[in-house]
Amino acid sequence: MAPPVCVIINASAHSDAAAHVELNRFFDAAGIQIEIKLTTSAKNVLEEVSAAILREPSTIIVGGGDGTLNAAAGLLIGSGIALGVLPLGTFNHFAKDLHVPLDIESAVGTIAEGYCSQVDVGAVNDHFFLNNASLGIYPQLVETRHLQQQRLGRGKWPASIWAALAVLRRYPFVEVLLNIDGKWLARRTPFVFVGNNRYEMQGFRIGARARLDRGELSLYVANRTGRLGLVRLALRALFRRLDQARDFDTVCAKHIEVQARRKHVHVATDGEIRIVETPLRFRVMPGVLKVIVPKPQPAASG
């Protein structure tokens, strides 16, 4: 009899509590015996994933948001162990870009099918990211949002709105010197955004990625200056009218170096804030993470 598959759940992720209760039923229906480990922090996730890896399983299933998946994936890189994704976070960007269903029963069905893909992982210095890393306005937004949630008990969405207003009042800009595959670029900008593969920045798929296996980074540097320019940029993003030529310097690259005046800067990696020593050296690691994804649909015959 095969040993149970380890399912590591971040119980503090913003998700439907009933989903945890239903997991055993869904996996039983799929013919998979599981062992659930509940965690409450990124540190606990690391401990549980490390312990699970020692058993040399073929699959480890992780439930939570992008930060939880980031923590788990950092240990699974290059291991050959498949990561099964249960989207239990608020935004679930990684799951969406993998086309993993967002309802738990369907996500379990995807895991049960067992179809795997090798996807890229980004890195900045010694820190990995599945989605993106950024400096400038976004880390400030995340920090302010966390304070709103912890001190005032606001939900994530109201806290995000209040955080955006507070950060805009501070008029945040950073001065950076960028080395993009050997070419230098100086900018004063509200943010530098580096994606693991190419992001859509206009149209109805704004913020999504069509591929996670192109072996490239995407760089977006906002070229709007002034508080009014920031507001216009936010409004254009809200109404999906961003123009890459007008609103951003954008390029795809293999290696990106960011130099700043400060010795250490705040960097957001998959929504988690880190203090990272400069210069920031970004690179892409092609195909190092094995992930369970939906089976490709056969092309319709014409």
C-alpha positions as CSV (number, residue, x, y, z in Angstrom):
1,M,0.0,0.0,0.0
2,A,1.4,3.4,-1.0
3,P,2.1,5.8,1.9
4,P,-0.2,8.8,2.2
5,V,0.6,11.9,0.3
6,C,1.7,14.8,2.5
7,V,-0.7,17.8,2.3
8,I,0.7,21.0,4.0
9,I,-1.9,23.6,4.6
10,N,-1.3,27.2,5.8
11,A,-4.2,27.6,8.1
12,S,-3.6,31.3,8.4
13,A,-4.1,31.9,4.7
14,H,-7.3,33.8,3.8
15,S,-9.5,30.9,2.6
16,D,-12.7,29.2,3.2
17,A,-12.3,27.3,6.5
18,A,-14.8,24.7,5.3
19,A,-12.3,23.8,2.5
20,H,-10.0,22.2,5.1
21,V,-12.8,20.0,6.3
22,E,-13.7,18.9,2.8
23,L,-10.1,18.0,1.7
24,N,-10.2,14.4,3.0
25,R,-13.5,13.8,1.2
26,F,-12.3,15.2,-2.1
27,F,-9.0,13.2,-2.0
28,D,-10.9,10.1,-0.9
29,A,-13.2,10.5,-3.9
30,A,-10.0,10.8,-6.1
31,G,-8.6,7.7,-4.6
32,I,-5.7,9.4,-2.9
33,Q,-4.8,8.8,0.8
34,I,-3.5,12.0,2.4
35,E,-1.9,13.1,5.6
36,I,-2.7,16.7,6.4
37,K,-0.2,19.0,8.2
38,L,-1.6,22.4,9.4
39,T,0.8,25.3,9.7
40,T,0.5,28.9,10.8
41,S,3.6,30.6,9.5
42,A,6.2,30.4,6.7
43,K,8.6,29.0,9.2
44,N,6.2,26.1,9.9
45,V,5.8,25.5,6.2
46,L,9.5,25.2,5.8
47,E,9.7,22.7,8.6
48,E,6.9,20.5,7.3
49,V,8.2,20.6,3.7
50,S,11.7,19.7,4.9
51,A,10.4,16.8,6.9
52,A,8.3,15.6,4.0
53,I,11.2,15.7,1.5
54,L,13.2,13.3,3.8
55,R,10.6,10.6,2.9
56,E,11.5,11.0,-0.8
57,P,7.9,11.2,-2.0
58,S,6.9,11.8,-5.7
59,T,4.6,14.6,-4.7
60,I,4.1,17.1,-1.9
61,I,0.8,19.1,-1.9
62,V,0.8,22.6,-0.5
63,G,-2.3,24.8,0.2
64,G,-2.1,28.5,0.8
65,G,-1.4,31.7,-1.0
66,D,1.6,32.8,-3.1
67,G,3.9,33.4,-0.1
68,T,3.2,29.8,1.2
69,L,3.9,28.3,-2.2
70,N,7.1,30.4,-2.5
71,A,8.4,29.0,0.8
72,A,7.6,25.4,-0.3
73,A,9.0,25.8,-3.8
74,G,12.3,27.1,-2.5
75,L,13.0,23.7,-1.0
76,L,11.6,21.7,-3.9
77,I,13.7,23.4,-6.7
78,G,15.8,20.7,-8.5
79,S,14.5,17.9,-6.3
80,G,12.3,16.2,-8.9
81,I,9.4,16.1,-6.4
82,A,6.2,17.5,-7.9
83,L,4.5,20.4,-6.2
84,G,0.7,20.0,-6.0
85,V,-1.1,23.4,-5.6
86,L,-4.2,24.0,-3.6
87,P,-5.1,27.7,-4.1
88,L,-6.2,28.8,-0.6
89,G,-4.9,32.3,-0.6
90,T,-6.5,35.7,-1.4
91,F,-5.0,36.3,-4.9
92,N,-3.5,32.9,-6.0
93,H,-1.5,34.5,-8.8
94,F,0.7,31.4,-9.3
95,A,-2.2,29.0,-9.4
96,K,-4.0,31.2,-11.9
97,D,-1.1,31.4,-14.3
98,L,-0.7,27.6,-14.0
99,H,-4.4,27.3,-14.9
100,V,-5.0,25.4,-11.7
101,P,-8.8,25.6,-10.9
102,L,-9.5,27.9,-8.0
103,D,-12.2,25.7,-6.4
104,I,-10.7,23.1,-4.2
105,E,-12.5,20.1,-5.5
106,S,-11.4,20.8,-9.1
107,A,-7.9,21.5,-7.9
108,V,-7.8,18.1,-6.2
109,G,-9.0,16.6,-9.4
110,T,-6.1,18.2,-11.2
111,I,-3.7,16.8,-8.7
112,A,-5.2,13.4,-9.0
113,E,-4.6,13.4,-12.8
114,G,-0.9,13.9,-12.0
115,Y,0.1,15.7,-15.2
116,C,3.4,17.6,-14.5
117,S,5.2,20.5,-16.1
118,Q,8.7,22.0,-15.5
119,V,8.4,25.7,-14.8
120,D,10.9,28.5,-14.3
121,V,11.8,30.2,-11.0
122,G,13.2,33.7,-10.6
123,A,15.8,34.7,-8.1
124,V,17.1,37.9,-6.6
125,N,20.4,37.5,-4.8
126,D,19.6,34.4,-2.6
127,H,15.8,34.7,-2.6
128,F,13.5,32.9,-5.0
129,F,10.2,34.1,-6.5
130,L,7.6,32.3,-8.5
131,N,5.7,35.3,-9.7
132,N,7.6,38.6,-9.3
133,A,9.9,40.7,-7.2
134,S,9.7,44.5,-6.9
135,L,11.1,47.5,-5.1
136,G,9.8,51.0,-4.7
137,I,6.1,51.6,-4.1
138,Y,4.9,48.0,-3.8
139,P,6.9,46.9,-0.8
140,Q,5.7,50.1,1.0
141,L,2.1,49.2,0.1
142,V,2.5,45.7,1.5
143,E,4.1,46.9,4.7
144,T,1.4,49.6,5.2
145,R,-1.3,47.1,4.5
146,H,0.0,44.7,7.1
147,L,0.0,47.5,9.7
148,Q,-3.6,48.3,8.8
149,Q,-4.6,44.7,9.2
150,Q,-2.7,44.0,12.5
151,R,-3.3,47.3,14.3
152,L,-6.8,48.2,13.1
153,G,-8.2,44.8,12.2
154,R,-9.1,45.8,8.7
155,G,-9.7,43.1,6.0
156,K,-7.2,42.7,3.2
157,W,-9.1,44.7,0.6
158,P,-10.0,47.7,2.8
159,A,-6.4,47.7,4.2
160,S,-5.0,47.7,0.6
161,I,-7.1,50.8,-0.3
162,W,-6.0,52.7,2.8
163,A,-2.4,51.6,2.3
164,A,-2.5,52.9,-1.3
165,L,-3.8,56.3,-0.2
166,A,-1.2,56.5,2.6
167,V,1.7,55.6,0.3
168,L,0.7,58.0,-2.5
169,R,0.7,60.9,0.1
170,R,4.4,60.0,0.8
171,Y,5.3,60.5,-2.9
172,P,7.7,57.5,-3.1
173,F,10.4,57.3,-5.8
174,V,13.7,55.4,-6.1
175,E,16.7,56.3,-8.1
176,V,18.3,53.2,-9.7
177,L,20.9,52.2,-12.2
178,L,19.9,49.1,-14.2
179,N,22.1,46.7,-16.0
180,I,20.0,44.7,-18.4
181,D,22.0,41.9,-20.1
182,G,25.0,44.2,-20.2
183,K,23.2,47.5,-21.1
184,W,22.9,50.3,-18.6
185,L,19.8,52.4,-17.9
186,A,19.4,55.1,-15.2
187,R,15.9,55.9,-13.9
188,R,14.0,57.8,-11.2
189,T,10.8,55.8,-10.8
190,P,8.0,54.8,-8.3
191,F,8.8,51.1,-8.9
192,V,10.9,48.5,-10.5
193,F,9.1,45.3,-11.2
194,V,10.8,42.0,-12.3
195,G,8.6,39.1,-13.4
196,N,9.4,35.4,-13.7
197,N,8.6,35.3,-17.4
198,R,6.5,37.9,-19.3
199,Y,3.5,39.6,-17.8
200,E,0.6,41.1,-19.7
201,M,0.4,44.8,-18.9
202,Q,-2.6,45.8,-21.0
203,G,-6.0,44.4,-22.0
204,F,-8.2,42.0,-20.1
205,R,-5.3,39.7,-19.1
206,I,-3.4,42.4,-17.3
207,G,-1.1,41.0,-14.6
208,A,-1.3,37.4,-16.1
209,R,1.4,35.3,-17.8
210,A,0.8,33.1,-20.8
211,R,3.9,31.0,-20.2
212,L,6.1,30.1,-17.2
213,D,8.7,28.2,-19.1
214,R,10.3,30.7,-21.6
215,G,13.4,31.0,-19.5
216,E,13.3,34.8,-19.2
217,L,12.7,37.7,-16.9
218,S,10.4,40.6,-17.7
219,L,11.4,44.1,-16.4
220,Y,8.9,46.9,-16.0
221,V,10.0,50.4,-14.8
222,A,7.3,53.0,-14.5
223,N,8.3,56.2,-16.3
224,R,5.5,58.3,-14.8
225,T,6.8,61.0,-12.4
226,G,4.9,63.1,-9.9
227,R,1.9,62.2,-7.7
228,L,-0.6,63.0,-10.4
229,G,1.3,60.7,-12.7
230,L,1.0,57.9,-10.2
231,V,-2.7,58.4,-9.8
232,R,-3.1,58.3,-13.6
233,L,-1.1,55.2,-13.8
234,A,-3.2,53.5,-11.2
235,L,-6.4,54.5,-13.0
236,R,-5.2,53.3,-16.3
237,A,-4.3,50.0,-14.7
238,L,-7.7,49.8,-13.0
239,F,-9.5,50.3,-16.4
240,R,-7.0,48.0,-18.2
241,R,-5.7,50.8,-20.4
242,L,-2.0,50.6,-19.7
243,D,0.2,51.4,-22.6
244,Q,3.6,49.8,-22.4
245,A,5.2,52.4,-24.7
246,R,3.8,55.3,-22.7
247,D,3.6,54.0,-19.1
248,F,6.7,51.7,-18.8
249,D,10.2,50.9,-19.9
250,T,9.8,47.2,-20.5
251,V,12.2,44.5,-21.7
252,C,12.7,40.8,-21.4
253,A,16.2,39.6,-20.2
254,K,18.1,36.8,-18.7
255,H,20.0,38.8,-16.1
256,I,19.1,42.2,-14.5
257,E,21.2,44.1,-12.0
258,V,19.7,46.9,-10.0
259,Q,22.0,49.4,-8.2
260,A,20.6,51.9,-5.7
261,R,22.0,54.5,-3.4
262,R,21.1,52.5,-0.3
263,K,23.1,49.6,0.9
264,H,19.9,47.7,1.7
265,V,16.5,48.0,0.1
266,H,13.0,46.5,0.8
267,V,12.1,44.0,-1.9
268,A,8.7,42.3,-2.3
269,T,9.0,38.7,-3.5
270,D,5.6,37.1,-4.2
271,G,4.0,39.5,-1.7
272,E,6.5,38.9,1.1
273,I,8.8,41.8,2.2
274,R,12.6,41.2,2.5
275,I,15.5,43.5,3.3
276,V,18.1,42.7,0.6
277,E,21.6,44.0,0.1
278,T,22.4,45.9,-3.0
279,P,23.2,45.5,-5.8
280,L,20.2,43.3,-6.6
281,R,21.1,40.6,-9.1
282,F,18.1,39.0,-10.8
283,R,18.3,35.8,-12.7
284,V,16.0,33.2,-14.1
285,M,16.3,29.4,-13.4
286,P,14.7,27.6,-16.3
287,G,12.6,24.5,-15.7
288,V,13.8,23.9,-12.1
289,L,10.5,23.4,-10.5
290,K,8.2,20.4,-11.2
291,V,4.5,21.3,-10.7
292,I,1.2,19.5,-11.3
293,V,-0.9,21.3,-13.8
294,P,-4.1,20.6,-15.8
295,K,-3.6,18.3,-18.8
296,P,-3.4,20.3,-22.0
297,Q,-6.6,20.1,-24.0
298,P,-6.3,18.5,-27.4
299,A,-6.4,21.0,-30.3
300,A,-9.8,21.1,-31.9
301,S,-9.8,19.6,-35.4
302,G,-10.8,21.9,-38.1
